[in-house]
Structure formats: C-alpha cells, structure tokens
C-alpha cells in the first residue's frame, strides 16, 4: 500500500507546528509573569527623575503620578551630577550618580541614629572610592564628605552606582529631582509623566531584576516565538515567491535559514550573558538619558523607520560590497551587542510588554538576516563562482550584486514592522 502525501497535508502540518510554537511561547511568557513576583524591599529598583525648570502640574500632582503603589516611595532630592571614578583602565571606571537628600525625608527609608551628614554608597561603587574625592569636584560638597560611610547591600539595586549624602538642613545646590523607589516596574509611570508634561525628562534608571525562574521561562518563550515566527515568515515567502525580493530568498533558502539560525542563537546566548552580568545593561540605563513623550515618538516614527532602514543598509550591506564577509560579521555583532543590550528582558516588566518586545526583536532580526543574505551571496561569488553558473569571479560578483535592490526593499518592509512594534513596546 502506497501513501501519497499531498502539498496540502505538508502545509497543514507546517501550520500546526507554527501555531504550536507560538502558543507554547506565549504560554511560557504568561508563566514567567506569574513567577515575576516583586521583591519586598522598596530598594529593589529606582528611578531618579530630574524635575523640569518650568512644569505646569503641581509638585503634588507629579508625585501622585509616580506613586503608583503603597510600596512606592517618592523622595525629593538634589541631583548634583555624574562623577566618573578614577582607575588606570577604562573598563574599571564607574559613572556614579551623586545625590543629596534631607534627613527628615530619607529617614523613612534609611533609618540611622548616626550623626549627620551620612554617606550611603550603593552596590557597584568601587571599594577604592572615597567620598573625599568629590570635594574637589563640586565646591558645595566638601562639608558633606566628612560624615560616616555606609555600604548598602547588593539587593538595594535602587542605589547601584550611587552616592547619597543625607544632610540635616535642606540642601540648595544641584538640580531638583525625585528619587522614586519601588519593587515594581517604574518606566510606565515615568513615561506617563513625560506625556503629561509634554516634554522630555532626564532620568537615571535602576530596574528590579527578574527572578531566575521567570527569566528562563521568558527566554525559552522567546526561543519558541522566534522559531514559530521564522517558520510562519517562510510560509509567507512561499506564497509571495513571484516577487523579485522574495524570489532571492527562495533561491537561497539554505543560506537564509542558516544565517537566521546563527543570528538568533547568538542573540539568545547574549541575552543569557546579560542576565548573569547585569552591569552590561545597567551601563546603558543608569547614566542620565532623556525619555521622550509618546506623542513625540509617534510624530517622528517615519524618521525612526528611515534611520533603522538606513543603518541596516549602510552598516550591514554596503561594507559587503568592499569586503563581502564584513556584512555577516557586523550583522551578528549587532545582534549580540546592540540588540541584546537594549532588549534583554532581565528586568521586571509587564507580560504584554515582554511579548511585544520579543516580536520587535524578531522583525528587526529578520531584517538583519535578509541584509546578511546579500553579504553571503557576495562571499560565495568570490569563493565559489561556479555556484552562479560561471567560472568568472567577476561575472559571479555581478550576478550577486544584482540582488542588492530587491533585498534592500525587503529589509525596509521588515524594518517597518520592527519600528512599529518597538514603539508599542
């Protein structure tokens, strides 16, 4: 008896596999959210928000916007600046956030009976650092650097790479700021405040870390979402194979799948490394940076898309024209370094936000993979021209070069999807 397997049967099984991967991935994200229980300590995470010089809402309105739970404490402080520690090698230096707070306000979080002023040094502050170094950095600080020094434990991530002076009388130097302490994610509250003010706010972010079980559940969920997404996209490419840009991928299917497998494997490996070494991501979030209002992001979304598209073309594809393997190396490095550092889900966050971020990473990764396919074609042209039906290296190079414009258009479409999802995340 002979069994005949039709194309419809194969397509149906393929679709079942795609649905199974995606649903399992989404389920794991949901299970990770259930395991993502906040720490009982308000010092598990924190954000320093610099107040604008002219703000329409009252101070109490701003505090109410940020105080989203009973466990959240909003403390008025003075932001003095960011101080770079001294070390012989660059990677040993740290950028410390220097704050000054009133004892009447801070004693509820930092109770102590020691005489004032007091200096609290957060996690990651080098042991060789002495507060007296700051005396020559800001002229108003010498009187504050002579007090007792307390080192905070590692769980107090809210003060990582932070020097906090507690004084008896209100301090007038520096810039007015709010120090928001909470075991819950705070970025949505800061984003809503920027939307309310209608102007960018400078912030220094220290997120509460996700528990190990929750992180690895989300990590496996990403693996399955990436796999299901890639298989779904391949099914879509087969339906649109008459288009010139998609025809290139259909012709070079093994090159496309191989590059995609390596790219997403390296990204996921880098995400695991970032979770185990959060200093990598903290180095991007803790230094003061601006958070723009949502309406500004929507207004400039076309420019964001053009910028992302241009980066793919200029940074990944064009270097391949001079040195063919360069695009593959640069593309994989972008996935391991830039993408992993900016999107690694090591911090507590919402269930939906994690899924949307994973989808944005997937579409951005697919755009990078397609850009690297052209680099792979050029590399093969100079190493195995016979695969293009000729023994001439130059003829093979010209054939591979002719696929540039079709692939550029496809990269633009994929980047547009990534940009939209990135804004939603």
FENWO-V146430 format. One record per pair of residues at least 6 apart in sequence whose ideal C-beta (glycine too) atoms are under 7 Angstrom apart, sorted by the first residue. I is the first residue (numbers start at 1). GAP is how many residues later the second one is. If there is no record, write none. Layout:
# FENWO-V146430
i/gap
I/GAP
I/GAP
This chain:
# FENWO-V146430
i/gap
14/217
14/221
17/214
18/210
18/213
18/214
21/203
21/206
21/207
21/210
22/203
22/206
24/200
25/196
25/199
25/200
25/203
26/329
28/189
28/190
28/192
28/193
28/196
29/189
29/192
29/322
29/325
29/326
30/321
31/186
32/182
32/185
32/186
32/189
33/318
35/176
35/178
35/179
35/182
36/174
36/175
36/178
36/312
37/174
38/6
38/145
38/146
38/170
38/310
39/116
39/144
39/169
40/143
41/114
41/142
42/29
42/31
42/67
42/139
42/140
42/141
43/112
43/113
43/115
43/116
43/138
44/111
44/113
44/114
44/139
44/164
45/112
45/113
45/137
45/138
45/141
45/161
45/162
45/163
46/112
46/113
46/133
46/134
46/135
46/160
47/133
47/139
47/143
47/156
47/157
47/158
48/31
48/49
48/51
48/129
48/131
48/155
48/156
49/128
49/129
49/131
49/141
49/152
49/154
50/29
50/125
50/127
50/151
50/152
51/125
51/126
51/127
52/145
52/147
52/149
55/7
55/142
56/141
57/139
62/131
63/11
65/124
65/127
65/128
65/131
66/8
66/112
66/114
66/123
66/127
67/7
68/121
69/113
69/115
71/111
71/112
72/108
72/109
72/110
72/112
73/36
73/108
74/104
74/106
75/26
75/30
75/31
75/34
75/104
75/106
76/29
76/102
77/22
77/23
77/24
77/100
77/102
78/21
78/22
78/93
78/95
78/96
78/97
78/98
78/99
79/20
79/95
79/96
79/98
80/18
80/19
80/20
80/58
80/93
80/94
81/17
81/57
82/13
82/14
82/15
82/205
82/206
83/13
83/15
83/51
83/54
84/9
84/11
85/8
85/9
85/11
85/41
85/44
87/6
94/30
94/31
94/32
94/67
95/66
95/192
96/29
96/65
96/66
96/67
97/64
97/65
97/107
97/189
98/36
98/65
99/63
99/65
99/80
100/44
100/65
100/67
100/71
100/74
101/63
101/65
102/65
102/68
103/13
103/63
103/64
103/65
106/60
109/72
110/10
110/56
112/6
114/34
116/31
116/50
116/51
116/52
117/27
117/30
117/48
117/49
117/50
118/29
118/30
118/32
118/48
119/12
119/28
119/30
119/44
119/46
120/30
120/32
120/39
120/44
120/46
121/28
121/30
121/31
121/42
122/30
122/34
122/37
122/38
122/39
122/40
123/29
123/31
123/33
123/34
123/37
124/36
124/37
125/36
125/38
131/14
131/18
131/32
132/13
134/7
134/11
135/6
135/7
135/10
140/33
144/21
144/23
152/7
157/49
157/51
157/52
158/23
158/48
160/46
160/122
160/126
161/125
180/6
183/25
185/163
185/164
185/165
187/18
190/11
190/13
190/101
191/100
191/103
193/8
194/6
194/7
194/97
194/98
194/99
195/98
195/99
198/95
199/94
200/90
200/91
200/92
200/93
201/89
201/90
202/86
202/88
203/86
203/88
204/82
204/83
204/84
205/80
205/81
206/80
207/78
207/140
207/141
208/139
208/140
209/69
209/137
209/138
210/135
210/136
210/137
210/138
215/60
215/130
215/131
218/127
218/136
219/49
219/52
219/53
222/46
222/136
223/45
225/133
225/137
226/38
226/136
229/133
230/30
233/133
237/9
237/12
237/13
240/6
241/6
241/9
244/162
245/161
245/162
245/164
245/165
248/155
248/158
248/159
249/7
249/124
252/121
252/125
255/118
255/121
256/113
256/117
259/110
259/113
259/114
259/117
260/109
262/70
263/68
263/69
263/72
263/102
263/105
263/106
264/101
266/66
266/69
266/70
267/68
267/69
267/72
267/73
267/98
270/66
270/70
271/69
271/73
274/6
274/7
274/66
274/67
274/70
274/72
275/69
275/71
278/68
280/61
281/60
281/63
281/65
284/57
284/58
297/126
301/118
301/122
304/115
305/110
305/111
305/114
308/107
308/110
308/111
309/102
309/103
309/106
312/55
312/56
312/59
312/99
312/103
313/95
313/98
315/15
316/11
316/14
316/15
316/52
316/55
316/56
317/10
317/54
317/57
317/58
317/91
319/7
319/8
319/11
320/6
320/7
320/54
320/55
320/58
324/51
324/54
324/55
324/58
325/50
325/54
326/49
327/44
327/45
327/47
327/48
328/44
328/47
328/48
331/37
331/40
331/41
334/34
335/30
335/33
339/22
339/25
343/14
343/18
345/9
345/12
353/72
356/65
356/68
356/69
357/68
359/62
360/58
360/61
360/62
360/65
363/51
363/54
363/55
363/58
364/54
366/48
367/44
367/47
367/48
367/51
370/37
370/40
370/41
370/44
371/40
373/34
374/29
374/30
374/33
377/23
377/26
378/19
378/22
380/7
381/7
381/12
381/15
381/16
381/19
382/11
382/15
385/6
385/7
385/8
385/11
388/8
388/11
388/12
390/6
